[in-house]
Amino acid sequence: MNAEHRQKSHQASAVEVLAKESNVSEHDVVQLYEGELTKLRLGAHIVQFLPVLAIRNVRKILRRRRTGKQTVA
């Protein structure tokens, strides 16, 4: 299994877990993830950890939604 395949598998697992934890559809979580990843890629020089940071940001967004706080774009 190559590194790219492992990364995609990890991302899919993380999306599934976040969807279950937050009671949000996987589709919605994927949309949030892709949006966060796109934002992080802008101007990034080191991209290796961007998926991890995107997952972290999505988790924060979902947590804020659950508690009723607004997210800052």
KELO-953246 format. One line per field, with one value per residue: residue number from 1; residue in three letters; x, y, z of N, C-alpha, C, CB in turn. Coordinates in pm, whole numbers. Glycine has a CB too. Example, Ala and Ser with C-alpha at 12.3 -4.5 7.8 and 13.67 -1.06 7.14 Angstrom:
residues 2
n: c(1 / 2)
res: c(ALA / SER)
nc1: c(1319 / 1285)
nc2: c(-569 / -225)
nc3: c(780 / 708)
cac1: c(1230 / 1367)
cac2: c(-450 / -106)
cac3: c(780 / 714)
cc1: c(1320 / 1290)
cc2: c(-330 / 3)
cc3: c(780 / 787)
cbc1: c(1131 / 1408)
cbc2: c(-447 / -60)
cbc3: c(905 / 572)
END
This chain:
residues 73
n: c(1 / 2 / 3 / 4 / 5 / 6 / 7 / 8 / 9 / 10 / 11 / 12 / 13 / 14 / 15 / 16 / 17 / 18 / 19 / 20 / 21 / 22 / 23 / 24 / 25 / 26 / 27 / 28 / 29 / 30 / 31 / 32 / 33 / 34 / 35 / 36 / 37 / 38 / 39 / 40 / 41 / 42 / 43 / 44 / 45 / 46 / 47 / 48 / 49 / 50 / 51 / 52 / 53 / 54 / 55 / 56 / 57 / 58 / 59 / 60 / 61 / 62 / 63 / 64 / 65 / 66 / 67 / 68 / 69 / 70 / 71 / 72 / 73)
res: c(MET / ASN / ALA / GLU / HIS / ARG / GLN / LYS / SER / HIS / GLN / ALA / SER / ALA / VAL / GLU / VAL / LEU / ALA / LYS / GLU / SER / ASN / VAL / SER / GLU / HIS / ASP / VAL / VAL / GLN / LEU / TYR / GLU / GLY / GLU / LEU / THR / LYS / LEU / ARG / LEU / GLY / ALA / HIS / ILE / VAL / GLN / PHE / LEU / PRO / VAL / LEU / ALA / ILE / ARG / ASN / VAL / ARG / LYS / ILE / LEU / ARG / ARG / ARG / ARG / THR / GLY / LYS / GLN / THR / VAL / ALA)
nc1: c(86 / 69 / 187 / 6 / -235 / -272 / -303 / -543 / -715 / -699 / -810 / -1071 / -1159 / -1142 / -1328 / -1561 / -1574 / -1593 / -1840 / -2014 / -1968 / -2063 / -2316 / -2378 / -2416 / -2201 / -2145 / -2175 / -1965 / -1747 / -1763 / -1705 / -1445 / -1305 / -1327 / -1184 / -932 / -868 / -847 / -626 / -426 / -367 / -102 / 62 / 371 / 474 / 310 / 252 / 123 / -124 / -376 / -420 / -441 / -665 / -866 / -864 / -955 / -1213 / -1328 / -1333 / -1511 / -1747 / -1785 / -1830 / -2068 / -2235 / -2246 / -2368 / -2226 / -2107 / -1912 / -1607 / -1527)
nc2: c(-119 / 213 / 542 / 748 / 613 / 512 / 753 / 853 / 653 / 690 / 947 / 899 / 731 / 907 / 1101 / 948 / 883 / 1140 / 1218 / 1036 / 1096 / 1357 / 1345 / 1410 / 1410 / 1207 / 1315 / 1592 / 1631 / 1565 / 1773 / 1993 / 1917 / 1917 / 2187 / 2306 / 2191 / 2301 / 2573 / 2559 / 2478 / 2699 / 2894 / 2727 / 2579 / 2345 / 2057 / 1816 / 1770 / 1883 / 1744 / 1640 / 1872 / 1982 / 1797 / 1841 / 2107 / 2074 / 1918 / 2106 / 2295 / 2142 / 2086 / 2343 / 2401 / 2217 / 2314 / 2548 / 2774 / 3019 / 2970 / 3112 / 3235)
nc3: c(0 / -97 / 8 / -57 / -90 / 170 / 305 / 193 / 280 / 555 / 573 / 485 / 689 / 905 / 831 / 838 / 1113 / 1228 / 1121 / 1244 / 1517 / 1533 / 1439 / 1174 / 821 / 618 / 372 / 417 / 597 / 436 / 253 / 420 / 497 / 250 / 186 / 399 / 356 / 108 / 177 / 348 / 175 / 23 / -38 / 111 / 194 / 290 / 259 / 368 / 618 / 594 / 555 / 815 / 966 / 841 / 913 / 1188 / 1194 / 1086 / 1284 / 1492 / 1382 / 1365 / 1635 / 1734 / 1603 / 1725 / 1982 / 1939 / 1873 / 1647 / 1350 / 1239 / 930)
cac1: c(0 / 154 / 157 / -114 / -351 / -288 / -354 / -685 / -787 / -706 / -904 / -1206 / -1192 / -1161 / -1456 / -1667 / -1580 / -1646 / -1982 / -2085 / -1956 / -2138 / -2450 / -2385 / -2394 / -2063 / -2137 / -2151 / -1831 / -1654 / -1766 / -1628 / -1306 / -1248 / -1315 / -1072 / -808 / -843 / -799 / -492 / -330 / -332 / 23 / 136 / 497 / 485 / 172 / 242 / 35 / -248 / -496 / -439 / -490 / -802 / -953 / -873 / -1042 / -1351 / -1374 / -1364 / -1633 / -1860 / -1803 / -1894 / -2208 / -2308 / -2265 / -2442 / -2139 / -2085 / -1775 / -1552 / -1473)
cac2: c(0 / 331 / 647 / 822 / 527 / 511 / 884 / 859 / 562 / 758 / 1058 / 842 / 684 / 1024 / 1160 / 860 / 899 / 1274 / 1219 / 964 / 1171 / 1483 / 1318 / 1486 / 1318 / 1199 / 1410 / 1725 / 1633 / 1568 / 1910 / 2075 / 1875 / 1966 / 2331 / 2337 / 2151 / 2401 / 2694 / 2535 / 2463 / 2830 / 2947 / 2631 / 2531 / 2207 / 2011 / 1681 / 1761 / 1955 / 1664 / 1631 / 2003 / 1998 / 1717 / 1913 / 2223 / 2026 / 1877 / 2230 / 2351 / 2059 / 2106 / 2474 / 2390 / 2140 / 2397 / 2666 / 2887 / 3043 / 2956 / 3228 / 3190)
cac3: c(0 / -103 / 105 / -97 / -60 / 316 / 344 / 155 / 369 / 686 / 558 / 478 / 824 / 990 / 791 / 890 / 1259 / 1256 / 1087 / 1350 / 1642 / 1530 / 1385 / 1050 / 710 / 568 / 261 / 474 / 655 / 322 / 200 / 514 / 489 / 125 / 199 / 489 / 289 / 5 / 245 / 401 / 64 / -30 / 14 / 193 / 139 / 334 / 249 / 424 / 733 / 571 / 586 / 960 / 1009 / 791 / 1000 / 1316 / 1173 / 1070 / 1418 / 1564 / 1323 / 1407 / 1779 / 1752 / 1559 / 1826 / 2101 / 1900 / 1844 / 1504 / 1304 / 1170 / 801)
cc1: c(90 / 104 / 29 / -240 / -378 / -349 / -503 / -770 / -805 / -809 / -1047 / -1250 / -1222 / -1294 / -1571 / -1685 / -1639 / -1796 / -2063 / -2084 / -2049 / -2280 / -2478 / -2358 / -2247 / -2044 / -2105 / -2011 / -1726 / -1648 / -1686 / -1480 / -1240 / -1231 / -1199 / -939 / -770 / -787 / -655 / -387 / -284 / -205 / 105 / 262 / 518 / 342 / 148 / 137 / -99 / -373 / -525 / -495 / -633 / -901 / -971 / -968 / -1189 / -1408 / -1413 / -1494 / -1755 / -1889 / -1872 / -2040 / -2292 / -2338 / -2335 / -2358 / -2121 / -1938 / -1734 / -1488 / -1341)
cc2: c(124 / 439 / 723 / 742 / 522 / 643 / 895 / 769 / 625 / 870 / 1007 / 794 / 802 / 1091 / 1079 / 878 / 1035 / 1281 / 1150 / 1041 / 1292 / 1467 / 1404 / 1388 / 1321 / 1297 / 1550 / 1737 / 1639 / 1709 / 2005 / 2046 / 1932 / 2117 / 2373 / 2303 / 2252 / 2529 / 2676 / 2526 / 2597 / 2881 / 2851 / 2586 / 2385 / 2153 / 1875 / 1670 / 1831 / 1871 / 1653 / 1763 / 2027 / 1920 / 1788 / 2033 / 2182 / 1984 / 2000 / 2291 / 2274 / 2075 / 2239 / 2472 / 2321 / 2226 / 2528 / 2787 / 2899 / 3021 / 3082 / 3177 / 3252)
cc3: c(0 / -7 / 71 / -65 / 91 / 364 / 312 / 244 / 507 / 681 / 558 / 616 / 916 / 959 / 848 / 1040 / 1295 / 1228 / 1197 / 1481 / 1646 / 1477 / 1262 / 937 / 666 / 453 / 312 / 532 / 544 / 264 / 289 / 503 / 363 / 127 / 286 / 425 / 181 / 67 / 292 / 291 / 8 / 37 / 98 / 120 / 174 / 343 / 315 / 534 / 713 / 596 / 736 / 1014 / 962 / 877 / 1135 / 1304 / 1159 / 1205 / 1499 / 1514 / 1371 / 1556 / 1807 / 1711 / 1664 / 1948 / 2068 / 1872 / 1694 / 1471 / 1231 / 1042 / 772)
cbc1: c(-97 / 159 / 273 / -109 / -327 / -152 / -275 / -703 / -711 / -567 / -875 / -1210 / -1075 / -1046 / -1467 / -1636 / -1439 / -1572 / -2007 / -2023 / -1812 / -2064 / -2556 / -2283 / -2486 / -2029 / -2268 / -2255 / -1808 / -1698 / -1912 / -1676 / -1296 / -1336 / -1443 / -1087 / -823 / -971 / -889 / -491 / -393 / -448 / -5 / 47 / 614 / 561 / 133 / 377 / 103 / -251 / -481 / -304 / -398 / -812 / -893 / -732 / -998 / -1356 / -1263 / -1249 / -1626 / -1833 / -1667 / -1820 / -2218 / -2228 / -2132 / -2537 / -2002 / -2131 / -1759 / -1449 / -1569)
cbc2: c(1 / 386 / 745 / 856 / 384 / 488 / 996 / 819 / 428 / 814 / 1137 / 725 / 601 / 1123 / 1169 / 713 / 883 / 1379 / 1149 / 826 / 1216 / 1583 / 1342 / 1607 / 1353 / 1056 / 1411 / 1757 / 1507 / 1467 / 1960 / 2052 / 1722 / 1925 / 2388 / 2261 / 2010 / 2432 / 2728 / 2408 / 2380 / 2931 / 3065 / 2508 / 2616 / 2194 / 2003 / 1639 / 1818 / 2006 / 1524 / 1597 / 2114 / 1951 / 1575 / 1960 / 2302 / 1908 / 1796 / 2330 / 2349 / 1911 / 2100 / 2581 / 2314 / 2016 / 2427 / 2700 / 2871 / 3186 / 2831 / 3306 / 3223)
cbc3: c(124 / -246 / 113 / -246 / -114 / 386 / 275 / 8 / 381 / 725 / 430 / 378 / 882 / 972 / 637 / 859 / 1321 / 1174 / 951 / 1371 / 1662 / 1446 / 1493 / 1050 / 591 / 522 / 180 / 581 / 744 / 212 / 186 / 658 / 490 / 7 / 254 / 622 / 228 / -73 / 366 / 483 / -48 / -10 / 93 / 227 / 190 / 473 / 105 / 478 / 853 / 430 / 528 / 1031 / 957 / 644 / 1022 / 1361 / 1050 / 969 / 1492 / 1550 / 1168 / 1374 / 1852 / 1672 / 1426 / 1868 / 2166 / 2003 / 1914 / 1464 / 1213 / 1259 / 689)
END
